Amino acid sequence: MAVDPAFGKNSFNKPKFYNESQTIANNIMTILLGRPGFYPSMPELGMDIRNLLYKPLDEINPDAIKAKLVQQCSQFMTAVRNGTFDVQIIAYKNRPMIIFIIPVTVDRTDKRLAIGVTTNQDGKVMYQVEFNADTLDT
């Protein structure tokens, strides 16, 4: 897996690069937040989950989101493993929160990427990204 440029400079005034974990997380966030058609050479890239965050909880279909995410990741990313994807919808401060659990390989180690996406009281999108060990208690 390659690393992506960060378009900035590090503390030694040299070009900054994201590490492999940051690159994977950024690429998945691009898929989740991007609108289909935003990337000219790949018009089907993007899920635009941002719009789902303003719908009532019972109108958000986690199975449809999961199917689209699996399709997008398998099509555009090699670091995402064919494993158990999970998408959960919960209420967080009376607003929808979408939680994604995505199996990835980082530095030749199997991990799970957890992403939570919601909105704040002003309606702005917020998200948290974490990598966890591949073993999850069920």
N, C-alpha and C positions, 0 to 999 in steps of 0.2 A: 504494500500500500504506500502510496506517495503522500507527501505532505504538501499543504497548500501555502502560498505566500499570505502574509497577514497585512500587506500593504502598509507597513509601518517600519519603525526601526527599534532594535532591541537596546538594552542599556549600554552596549558597546558601539552604538551608532552604526550597526550593521543591519542589513535587511532581516526582518523578522519573519519566521515561519511558524505555522501551527504544527504541533506534534501530531502524531497519527490519531490519537483520541480526539483532539480538537477538530481535525479535518473530517473525521467520520461524523461527529456531532453536527458540524456546520453543514455538511452535505445532506444529512437527514433533515435538518431544520429547513434547508432550501427546498426540499421536496414537500415538507409539511406546510410551510407558509407561502410557497410560490404559487402563483396562479397559472393554470395551464395556458401555455402560449407566451409566458414571460421570457423564456429562453428560446431565441429564434431557431436554432438548429434542432431543437427537441420540443416541438409544440405540445406534446402530451405530458411533458414533465411538470409536476406541481399538483398539489391537492387543495390548496387554498382553504385550510382548516379554519382560518380566521373567521370566515363567515359562519361556521358552525357554532362558534362561541356566543353568538347573539340569538340563538334559537332556544326554545324551551327544551328542557332535558329529554322529554319523551319524544321529541322529533329528531333526536340525534341517534343514528343507527351505528353502534360500534362495530357490528359485523361488516357493514359496507365500508366503513373507514379502514378496518383491518384488511379486507380483501384488496382495496385500492393501494394501501401502504405496501403490502406484500408484493403486489404487481410492480409498483414503482421501484421499490428497493431492488427487486430481482433484475429489473431491466437496466437500472442505472448505477448500481453499486456492487462491487465485488466483495467488500468487507462484511456485508450483511449475510449471515448464514441462513440456510434453510432450517429454521428451528421454530420454536414456539413464539409467535408474535402474540402480544396481548394488547388490547385496547379496552380501556375502561372509561366510563363516563360517570362522574360523581358531581354532587353539588358542593361547591366551595364558596362560602360566604354568599349563599343564595345565587351563585352564578355557576354555569357549567364549567367543569374542568375535564379536559381530556388527558388521560394518562396513557402513554405508549411504553411498552416494554419490547425492546427489539434485540434479538440475538446478533452479536457482532464478534468479529475477530480483531483484536488490537494487539499489535506486537506479538503475533502468533499465539495469543492467549484468548480463549473463549470468554466472552463477557456478555452482560446484558446492559443495554443502554436504556435508561429510564428518563422519559421526558414528560413533564407536566406542563400543560398549556391552559391558561385561563385569561380572564380580563380583570383589571382592577376596578375600583369604584368609579374611575373616570372613563371606563370603557376601553382602555388601552390594553393591548395584548401583553401578557407576562408569561415567561416560561422559566423552567428550571431543568437542567440537564445533569444527570449523574450516571457514572459507570459503576456497576456492581459485579461481584463474582458471578460466575455462570450458575452456581447452585442456588436454587430458590426452594424454600420449603413450601409445599402445597398442602 
